[in-house]
């Protein structure tokens, strides 16, 4: 069997004007993940990365910590995150009373995002959103197929992406309902990896949301979700 590692990007710059770049902690998280991969002597035969800045920065840090033994990545836009800002705006246009107060805690945003994703999955948002839930599922399905094609038996594939595409890919592998994608998306940690085994006939999940590189004294603060 071959192996597929789906890595969520490290902590992005939540609350800043440009979310699509790693925070200082995010750079550290991804370096720690690379150090863990190197400690485990993992060697990847193929590497795929979304085109977002936070994806590339996460992969750069992993590669540097591993001593640059990672092959040149293929950049696939299918692994980009869905446009959560557009979805939230569409949701609030339909349900304006759901808008959190300006000084609301992060938990209020999490609740808003959960409700937005459920409305997206239920196909009740406006038709001018960038992509429907079904279109997103088709996009990720194509990305997952590309990631598992042309891999020799026993090969290892690394994908660096975001929580949305990763949770959608796992939903498809598990043949689970849409709600499972939403729940996995909301609990996927920054710089975590999910591990799958596959061959030409099948693909199955071996582990979800692993963060062994953060399981150290003094790193509890590094368990983040944004």
ZIWOJO-V854598 format. One line per field, one symbol per residue. ss: DSSP state (H for helix, E for strand, L for the rest). psi: psi as a letter, one per 30 degrees, with the letter a starting at -180 (. if undefined). burial: b if it has 9 or more other ideal C-beta (glycine too) atoms within 8 Angstrom, else e. A space follows every 50 residues. Layout:
# ZIWOJO-V854598
ss=???
psi=???
burial=???
This chain:
# ZIWOJO-V854598
ss=LEEEEEEELLLELLLLLLLLLELHHHHHHHHHHHHHHHHLLLLLLEEEEL LLHHHHHHHHHHHHHLLLLLLLLEELHHHLLLLHHHHHHHHHHHLHHHLL LLLLLHHHHHHHHHHHHHHHHLLLLLLLLLLLHHHHHHHHHHHHHHHHLL LLLLLEEEEEELHHHHHHHHHHHHLLLHHHHHHHHHHLLLLLEEEEEELL LLEEEEEEEELHHHLLLLLHHHLLLL
psi=klkkjjkkllkaikflejehlkleeeeeeeeeeeeeeeefhkkkfkkkkl glefeeeeeeeeeefgghgklkkkjjffglllifeeeeeeefeeifffkl legllfeeeeeeeeeeeeeeefhgllfglekleeeeeeeeeeeeeefflh klkflkkkkkbleeeeeeeeeeefhllefeeeeeefgklkglkkklklaf flklkfkkhkhfffilkfgefgjlg.
burial=ebbbbbbbbbbbbbeeeeeebbbebbbbbbbbbbbbbbeeeeebbbbbbb bbebbbbbbebbbbbbeeebeebeebebbbbbbbebbbebbbebeeebeb eeeeeeebbbbbbbbbbbbbbeeebeeebeeebeebbebbbbbbebbbee beeebbbbbbbbbbbbbbbbbbbeeeeeebbbebbbebbbbbbbbbbbbe eebebeeebbbebbeeeebeebebee
